[in-house]
């Protein structure tokens, strides 16, 4: 890498602009010198022609050119006119090509030998360029005519053309002044431009920017989440491999309008709203995704937007771990506790020699549990939901709460866009909230009713309890992320997830709550609307 390659960006731009200004100045100087040379030549040629014509029309010259001592009268006149018109030389010739005037007196009456003079002795008026003693001259030939319109001689006026160095010398001072001013302003402007670029690039050098770009691109393609960024014209500037794979995008999307690549995207809305949107669920390319969308701002001006999202399947897996698995673990713990108590009861009856009562107790417990399990299994044709209800029933018995499933309940088919984990999240959170609502109630008749009804149009889920109900302040904020009436850290996410799932497929949630209890009804349409792009709030 040379010296220029090691220079900072300010130095490179300044040097480049300085070089451009210098080169431009030299090229303009060459052009102007050529133009000045042409103008000077034209001026000297015209001056020589005017001088020759004036002298050829002088009466004294006309009369003296045919005399043997004509130089005595012609020489003073020719020299006076030459000096007056600033001509380098003026020569008057008679028809024998003898000089009757010349700036150098010693050449008077000498023979004028020149190939370009022949036409002048045939009454032609013209100009020529000739080289003499390393100088280039322009000469004007004008015939001398007497009063009878007979040619009696020729006047030759000439000027030596200035050399390139003499032209430079002539314009040296203004050229130097212009050069200094141009260089100063060019260098100053280059420095300002370089400083502006430096500020715009966060004081980073080009190699730093290139490294950051490579690192950023590698990072975007390495992360598991999808990343899409657009500019203010809604054209895609970034799309990593995960996003292309997740949304089934073929070809190169960079530079194309996002609505052309992904017609049902909601990313351009961030440009209009000019605010970030976090943890939103919606459908893109018939795939449920969970997305964070953030406007890109520079100097408080929105210049684009970026979306970071993941397939809802992964979120469902996490929900299953957080809700379903936890529920089953709790169910096993409760059953273990229940069976320990029942075994102690049976053992006590046996020790009291009450074997018949012990058998009756075993039959009653077994029949009661088997009846509930059989009814749930017959009405609910999904192992996850069945296991959840059985586990929650066991948990309710431990808390002194009776969980019952409406006898008309029936479930066999999921609504479009809803998965098993979604219903586990909905039912699990609604039942848990009902349990929590009755923790501080002394009444022995604590009940939670679950109603699940499937039709061709919708799936209805209703959970009601006979607890103390919810206050107005709780109802206003119940679906907000992080809001909870419990002090436990990490609470306040359940109802937010329920609302997200329902809104994702344009469902409905109705809550009725008073001092006699709370009823929450959720209606999930079996088919999503055509062109549905509903997003959770």
Secondary structure, DSSP 8 states (H G I E B T S, - for coil): --HHHHS-HHHHHHHHHHHHHHHHHHHHHHHHHHHHHHHHHHHHHHHHHHHHHHHHT-HHHHHHTTSTTTHHHHHHHHHHHHHHHT-SEEEEEETT-BBS--SSGGGTT-B---GGGGGGGGT--EEEEEEETTEEEEEEEEEEE-TTS-EEEEEEEEEE---HHHHHHHTHHHHHHHHHHHHHHHHHHHHHHHHHHHHHTTT--HHHHHHHHHHHHHHHHHSSSEEEEEETTSBEEEE-HHHHHHTT--S--TTSBHHHHSTT--THHHHHHTS-EEEEEEEETTEEEEEEEEEEEETTEEEEEEEEEEEHHHHHHHHIIIIIIHHHHHHHHHHHHHHHHHHHHHHHHHHTT-HHHHHHHHHHHHHHHHHHHHHHHHHB--HHHHHHHHHHHHHHHHHTEEEEE-TT-BB-S--TT--HHHHHHHHHHHHHHHHHHTTT---S-EEEEEEEEE-SSEEEEEEEE-S----HHHHHHTTSTT--SS--TT-S-HHHHHHHHHHHTT-EEEEEEETTEEEEEEEEESS--TT---B--
